[in-house]
Amino acid sequence: MSRFAATEQRLDVTGQKHPGFPRDAAMVVRLIKLLHKLILDQGNDMLRAYGLNYSEYNVLMMIDASPDGTLNPSQLSDAASEKSANITRLTSHLVDKGLIQRTPSAEDRRMLLLRLTAEGERLIAAFMPDVFAQLRGYTQHLQSAELAQLEILLKQLLRSVEGDA
């Protein structure tokens, strides 16, 4: 963890300079920030071979994981944790690539539904083995019980950050 040593040292100094500094909480937040950056960077590196970036991958996966294979832009924004303006940009780009299509809703013709095209489904099938390998690699040093406990703890932290705790 040598690339994190400088941050650890800075947190220790901050704790010495500012009594009461919540070093443990700051450490967890810094670790999450570093993990987020590394996961995005490595995800983007892997997905580049498929002509995608991580945000586009996330949109494709949220549509693929919807029960009926469709999402409206608002649902996609919530599912992908993206702002609506970014969803508009991402979906337009994926439509241009031929990976998703926009169709009017049968119930409400004013509402657009997003769904994968056959090409989008083929692309997902192609990159999933690499995604599986990457996810397994991230957690290879954790036992099943540790991974389950980490999930519980991260969900608790998420509730605290969202203000629902």
TAMOUR-V126204 format. One record per pair of residues at least 6 apart in sequence whose C-alpha atoms are under 7 Angstrom apart, sorted by sequence separation. I is the first residue (numbers start at 1). GAP is how many residues later the second one is. D is the distance in whole Angstrom. If there is no record, write none. Layout:
# TAMOUR-V126204
i,gap,d
I,GAP,D
I,GAP,D
This chain:
# TAMOUR-V126204
i,gap,d
15,6,5
47,6,6
63,6,6
77,6,6
94,6,6
95,6,6
104,6,7
105,6,6
159,6,5
47,7,7
63,7,6
77,7,6
104,7,6
105,7,6
15,8,6
63,8,6
104,8,5
105,8,6
44,9,5
103,9,5
104,9,6
44,10,5
74,10,7
77,10,6
102,10,6
103,10,5
43,11,6
102,11,6
103,11,7
11,12,6
102,12,5
101,13,6
102,13,7
40,14,7
62,14,7
73,14,7
100,14,7
101,14,6
100,15,5
101,15,6
100,16,4
101,16,6
62,17,6
99,17,6
100,17,5
62,18,6
99,18,5
98,19,7
99,20,6
100,20,6
59,21,6
98,21,7
99,21,4
58,22,6
56,34,6
72,40,6
72,41,5
71,42,5
72,42,6
70,43,6
71,43,5
70,44,5
71,44,7
70,45,5
69,46,6
63,52,6
63,53,7
